[in-house]
């Protein structure tokens, strides 16, 4: 996607696009699928002569390597305004994190998150600006890993390297992909997206969930993107650890401003 220079990437253009979205919402109402609203908005923008692209692939580059995270932007207007469309009961912080992730990775200035399942569309629109177009510059936080084993220390060091490049605020999948790649660069074997198989009363249950990163077939690493690691996060991770039939696990909170107290080791039992 090649950015297009345009004098207005602010209020006038975003106002026209919001007006187009409101016209779609007035005509169709809430309750349909996201794809329905995307196609309708595409047709409305075409009718208004507003140049745009739909379902734009968004690669993630880490240390010069393109990583496949499967990111796609719903609509990009004139190379400088990103629209992410939802049809949900309620928007959650993860949807804003997704928008900010896309803005930062694509280096787009302005984004609009639109929830078409709202009674009034204007109350379901969130506008966010990309305030960090350049690579994150904050040095990684120092973590006392003296009490950890060698493999855990290697994972922590790799996580700090990833954090120094990406900073907080992105999606969990971005940190997982970059951490797996960083460990691979260090010669550490990582398995991603393994299915979770549960055994209950000698019966196998194939879950829809996937396991977090499995490092060297002995350590499970769960990348989190939350305000603070709490006991429920450890309990959920421990359930996955038991499903993986491993003894040791680790939670790393990449949304923390500092890694201090935001890296937790735990056992299956």
N, C-alpha and C positions, 0 to 999 in steps of 0.2 A: 504494500500500500504506500503510495507516494503522497506525502502531504501537499496540499494545495494552498498557496498563499491567498488569503482573503482578508480584507480590511476588517470585517466584523466577525469575530468568533465569540462575541459576548451577548449582550442583552437583546439586540435586534434579531440576530439569527436564532438564538435559543428561544426567543419569544415566538418567532414564526414556526419553529419546530414544535414547541409546546402547543401552539394553536392547532397545528395539524393533528397532533396526538389527541387533543380534546375533541376535535371533529370526529375522529375515528371512534372515540369513546362514546360520544353522543349518539352516533349511528348504531354501534354494535352493543353498547352497554357492557357491564361486567359479567364475569362467569364463563368466558371462553378460554381457549388455550393461548399460551404465549405466541405460538406460531401463527395463530389467526390474526392477532393484533399486529404482529410484525409484517405480515403480508399486506394487511390493510394500510398500515402506516407507510409502507413502501409505495403503494399505489397512490396514496394521498400526497406524498412528497414528490412523486413523479408528476402528478397533476399540477403541483405548485411550482415545478421547475427547480426544485432544490436538489442539487447534485449529492448523491450519497452512495454508499456501498453496504451490502448486507452480508452477514455471516463472514466477517473478515478474519482469516486465520491470524493468530497472534503467537509467534514463537517466543520461547524463553531462552535467552542466551546467558550462559554462565561461563566465565573465563574463556570466551571465544567459542564455546561449544553450544550448538542448538539442542535444547532439550525438549522432548515431546511431552507437553502437559495437556494437549488437546484443547487449548484455549481458543475460543472464537468470540469476536465482538459482534453484537447483534446488528447495530447500524453505526456507521461512521459518516458524519456529515462534513463534506468539504475538507476531509483530512484533519479536522481540528475540533470536532464536537462528537463525543461518543454517547450513544444511547444504549442503555441496558434495559430491556423490557421484562417485566414480571407479571404474573397473574396469580397472586397469592393472597391468602387471608390477611397476612401482615408481613411487612418488610422487617428483616432482622439485621443486626450488625454485620453478619457474614456477607450480606448482599452489598453493603457499602464497602466492605473490604474487597469484594470482587471488583467493584467499579474502580476503586483506587488502584488495585493491582493492575487492571487493564490500562488505566491512564498512565501509570508509571512505566509499564513495560512498552507501551506503544508510543510514549512521549507525546501524548495528546493533552492539550491544555485544560479542557473542560468536559465534564461528563454529567449526564442526566440519568437518574434511576427512576423508572416509571412503573408503578404498579397499577395495571389496568383492572384489577379486581376491586378497586376502590369505588365507593358510591359516587364520590366526586374525584375526578382524576387529579385536579389541582392539589388535593390533599394527599395524593399518593406519589408526588414527585419530589425527589431529593436531588439537589444540585451540588456537585463537588468539583473543586478545582485541583489540578495537579500542581502542588507546591514544591515538588521534588523531581524535576525532570532529569537532573544529572544523577550519576551513580552515588549511592549513599556513602558519605565520607567519615562517619563516626567510627573511631577505632573500636575493636571488640572489647567487651567487658572482660576483666580478669576473673577467673573462677579458680578457687582452691580445689584442685582435683587430687590432692595428695592421698586422700582416703580411698580413691577409686582404683580398680585394677587397670592393667595396661590397655585392654581393649576399650574400656569405658573412657579412659583418658584420651585415646585416639579419637573416639566419637565426639567427645566434648571439644577437643581442639578443632576438629573438622566443622562442628556446629558454629563455633566462634568465627571461623573463617567465612562460612556462609553468611552469618549475621553481619559481618563487616562489609560484605558486598551488597547484600539486599536490604539490611535494616529491618525494622518491624513494619507491620501493616499489610503484608501481602497474604495471599491465600496459603492454606496448609499444603496444598499440592505443590506449590512453588518451592517451599522449603524442603519438602520430601525429595523432590527431584534433584535439587541442588546438593543436598546432603548426601544422597546416594552417589551422585557424580563425584563430589569431593572425596568421599571415602574410596571410590574406585580409583581416583588419581593417586591415592596413597597405597594402593595395592590391597585394600580391604574389601572383601567380598560382601555384597549386599543383595538381598532378595527382596523384590518389591511386589506388592499387590497379590500376595498369595491368598487363596480362598481360605476362609475360616471353617474348619471341620470340628464339630462338637460331638463328644461322646457322652450320652446320657442313658443310664440303665442298659448299657451294652448296645445301644442303638446309635447309629451315626446320623447326625443332623448336619446337613450342608447349609451353612448360613449364607445370607446375601452379603454379609459384611466381609471386608478384606482385612488382612493383618497389616499392621504398620511395618516399617522396615525391619528386616531380620538380618543382623550383622554376624557374619562368620558362623551362621547356624547355631548361635548360642546366646545372642543378646537381642531382645526386641526393643526398638527405639520408636516411641510414639511422639511425633512432632505435633505440638499444640499451638493454637493461635487464640489465646484467651487473655483475660485481664490478670488472672492469678491462678496458680495451681492449687486446687482444693482437694480434700479427701475424696470427693466423688470422682474427680478425674483420675486419681490413683486407683480407686476401686474399679472403674471402667477399664482402665488399662490392664489391671491385674486379671480381669476376666478374659481379655484378649490373650494375655500371656499364658494363662492356663489352657486356652484353646489352641495355642501354638505349641503346647507341650514343651515349654522352655521354663527355666528356673529364674532367669534374671531379665529385668526390664528397666527401661529408663524413659522418663518424660522430659521433653525439652520445650519450653514455652518461648517461641520465637517472637511473640508480640510484646514480651517484657522489655522495658527500657534497659534493664540490666539482667544478665544471666544469674546474678547472685540470688540464691534461694529459688531459682526457677528451673533448676535441673534436679530431678528427683530420681533416685534409684529405688527399686522395690523388688520383692521376691514374689513368686507365684503363691506361696502360702506363708 
